[in-house]
Amino acid sequence: MLYELCEVGRTFPGPGDGITVLNAVSLGVDTGESVAILGASGSGKTTLLHLMGGLDRPSRGVVRFQGTDMGTLDPPRLAALRNRELGFVFQFHHLLPEFSTLENVAMPGLVAGLPRQEALALAAAALERMGLGARTSHRVTTLSGGEQQRVAIARAILLSPKALLADEPTGNLDEKTGALVGHLLKELNEERGMALVVVTHNHCLARMMHRQLELSSGELYARAL
């Protein structure tokens, strides 16, 4: 099992005992599995994804990745794990406008300490896989929304992570472009054997996944679509 979440809770500071967003969530995700997490706005979907990505720590419970309790990792080790083992795709692309498309995609490799030419070669291959081989020298601000999201996916898969975590990856896209991005994510999941966890309101995207879960009242339930 790649991920194992055991009785995970997350409470934020607030009136009284605080605001509990997640309450005793347990979840296992196998290598190569794809999982969709649905739920109303404010239900804690993004919080759950942040816990799985090591961007936040649970108030209680344990998040294990490849058998390691992520809560025991100090900041440098956690940052290294995020860089090497996890890929992130967000609703907003978080691309750097001052750099070219190729340089944006190469960033995780440069952060990991790869030689510049090696990182750029990996970036070029990732963009080619995304159908953007002709866009390497373009500024990301000149790309369409769908192209920018594909650039973000290329960046996320640069170092062949074990898991790809996507937060509303089609949220800002039209239906046709969203379907293209959804199919790309599922193809990468199958081709590379990376686990795929998607937080989404998009039922068409959710149906592409092996499992569909719903987060409600801080707890996860199986969801039939």
MOURHU-V910492 format. One line per field, one symbol per residue. phi: phi as a letter, one per 20 degrees, with the letter a starting at -180 (. if undefined). A space follows every 50 residues. Layout:
phi = ???
//
This chain:
phi = .fdbdclecbcdgagmendeecclecbccegneccdddqfgneoffgfff ffemebdffbncddclnefffeefgffffffffedcdccdfefleefedf gffgffggffffnfggfffffffffffffemcfedfeffffeefffffff fffgffegelffcddcdlfdfddfgfffffffffffffgffdmefcddeb eeffffffefcccceblmcecfced
//
